[in-house]
Amino acid sequence: MATTITMPQLGETVTEGTVAQWLKKPGDSVEKYEAFVEVSTDKVNAEVPSPVTGIIRELIVKEGETVPTGTPIAIIDDVATESTPLPNGSALRQAQDRLSPSEQVAEANHQASDEPVPGGNVGLGGPAYNAPPPPSNGASGASAATTPGGTRVSPAVRRLAREHRIDLAQVRGSGDHGRITANDILAAAAPAAAGAVALPPTAASATAVAVTPAPTAARTTGKPTYGSARPGDVIPLTQARKIIAARMVDSKRNAPHAWTMTEVDVTNVWKWRAREKDAFERSNGVKLTLLPFFIRAAVESLAAFPLMNSTFAEDGIHVHGEINIGLAIAAGGNLVVPVIRNADQLSITGIALAAGELIDKARRNRLGADDLAGGTFTVNNTGANGSILSAPILVPGQTGIVTTEAVVKRAVVRDDDSIAIRSMMNVCLSLDHRVVDGAVASGFLSDLRKRFEAMGPTGAL
Amino acid sequence: MTATTQQQTGVTMTNVEAVRTTLHAALVRDDRVLVMGEDVGARGNVFLITKGFLEEFGPQRIIDTPLAEASIVGIAIGMAMEGLRPIAEIQFADFIYPAFNQIVGEAAKVRYRSNGDYTCPLVIRTPYGGGVRGALSHSVSIEALFYHVPGLTILAPSTPADIKGLLNAAIECPDPVLFLEHKKTYRSVKGEVPGGYYTIPIGKADVKKAGTQLSVVSYGYNLHQALDAANRLEGDGISVEVIDLRSIRPMDKGTILESVRKTRKLLIVHEDNKFGGIGAEISAMVAEEAFFELDAPIRRLAGPDVPAMGYALPLEEEFMTSTEEMVDAMRELARF
């Protein structure tokens, strides 16, 4: 029986998807729940698991092609479990799926005494078989998640392989029954890094390859990646990078950017945060940064200046009913802007928790399409990197983006002509000049400054 | 054995001597401190911990009680709330059940119920654990029955130096502390004890042996076996880190997580039943907070799910985890 796989709907607001990468090719076997295609929508990449165990008959959609959800993308011939032989090891592995970890260890030990184990990648306790070559770029999530054929890897190995961009198929396991251990990954990653640093730039690559084969392990397909760029590389554009580039050009071309800045005295709110942060982290499990205080002030100002929370279109300026704050986050070589929905309905604590969750998801590459949709205004904490001035590019469709710059102590002349040491922070605003003019933008920024400066230890988190 | 005041320089002593000398020094130091329990007076405690105390401190401070654990703890709660520092003894942990309501229902809730107006600076000492042919009524581990209860502190130190520091901390603590002493370690474990008064912070585990390949968390008599096993494996090139939990509640998550993040493998060993034991909480905590650090399934070695430790030697041995079993488990985990 053949099963037709259609483009899944990744998120309730998503209508189409792009086949970013096929993880299998026609003729490959695929197990139920095994990822066989990577689909990207907007900026989210997701691996799609197979609903059946079988053999890939046909890949209908090419890599890079975008089709509406529900469009057939592949056909898989189901394997009848009784009549068709599974790849070696699968049956045993399935049996072991039903065992507890300690039973698996016991089982593995039992196997050790009975069967000789050749080298290569071997399932936990399963007989050895030669793994097929990796079907895809090892830097993608797919081959980091499981070795070809579905050999089990521990959470630590999975994470380290992803972080160091190691293709598990290239690693020889030193653990029980050839299991790849966390140290195997670190060992595979270490020489590559050391070689790159130690060797002089001239003739470096030739020598490095001759001395140690590790660089090929680190770069699975030989293609340079964003995270491992070296002089002379041409880095192929990932789907995400293409989208970032297109959106930046779109925004700069269509929205005439104007820019303004104000400086804010954050001494009081800084003290408030300092007083609350330990207790806050204890009871909420996330660090209390200045960001949620700032977002709280910003949403209040947006409510007072609704034009700043709008979208320019040919038929008019759409003023949004919701205040959804996008957070610009750098993660894994990409820029993502997940959204805190209805941020005006959240307390400072609520904003901190929502932001913490989004940042955590972004770092773990777990943002879903719905996390990224619906932003009406964006905040970028450029100060985290020490910046004191930025001229941000608008998210297409939004009228404003603000940056919070580094907090610095400065001698400030106050209203009564006294000089005091205050904690100061610049706030920069880029605006879509089609929507608002300088007067509205300045009024908004001034309002934001006053609200933020008025925050102090008597407020409510 | 005669009563001695706090020694001023470090000396080597057994666990039972550490309990005795620390109690004695507390009675000398602070006249709010009193000791009460079954046979603590004229008999001097079944392990001779309080021998001579009655003569030295008098019947007002060394109180022989009837065989009534609920009363021992209940009366001690009242004393503690009114400003004394009672150290109540439950002769064997196996006898603590009648006092369960007083400990869980009353002592643990005094501070909360009175909105902080009252505290309950009570220490309940009790010998626990098996491996001494104690049979059904002199072998139990009770920590899992109490560690679910907020408001209680549970300490289970395993060396003389830790016993002294943590017993002093327990007496200082403004809230109720259940202080567990493994009876098989009473005379089998000796160690150097620093002189003078000191406390060890409640809620801090102690890395008793540093290592790199796997982490072992244990306490009580098992801790000493785990250290033996780890030292044996050192000769085979297997480096094991052994953490003495010491404080069961509050639990030192930080030390455990730091170790697991380093070694990526975790073995938990305790004598109490495996099901719903302390190891269940530790492994759940590690799975929640360090899942992506783990390079092997978490393993537990613990008591079997049977109602009690039998008297017959084979039954007792079957219940108690042997050092050999620990060596095997550590070896398997290191190799995994």
Chai-1 contact restraints between the chains, C-beta under 6 A:
chainA,res_idxA,chainB,res_idxB,connection_type,confidence,min_distance_angstrom,max_distance_angstrom,comment,restraint_id
A,P101,B,P297,contact,1.0,0.0,6.0,A-B,restraint_1
A,V105,B,E332,contact,1.0,0.0,6.0,A-B,restraint_2
A,S154,B,D295,contact,1.0,0.0,6.0,A-B,restraint_3
A,P155,B,F291,contact,1.0,0.0,6.0,A-B,restraint_4
A,P155,B,F292,contact,1.0,0.0,6.0,A-B,restraint_5
A,P155,B,L294,contact,1.0,0.0,6.0,A-B,restraint_6
A,A156,B,R264,contact,1.0,0.0,6.0,A-B,restraint_7
A,A156,B,E293,contact,1.0,0.0,6.0,A-B,restraint_8
A,A156,B,L294,contact,1.0,0.0,6.0,A-B,restraint_9
A,A156,B,D295,contact,1.0,0.0,6.0,A-B,restraint_10
A,R159,B,F292,contact,1.0,0.0,6.0,A-B,restraint_11
A,G175,B,F336,contact,1.0,0.0,6.0,A-B,restraint_12
A,D176,B,R335,contact,1.0,0.0,6.0,A-B,restraint_13
A,D176,B,F336,contact,1.0,0.0,6.0,A-B,restraint_14
A,T181,B,D295,contact,1.0,0.0,6.0,A-B,restraint_15
A,A182,B,R264,contact,1.0,0.0,6.0,A-B,restraint_16
A,A182,B,D295,contact,1.0,0.0,6.0,A-B,restraint_17
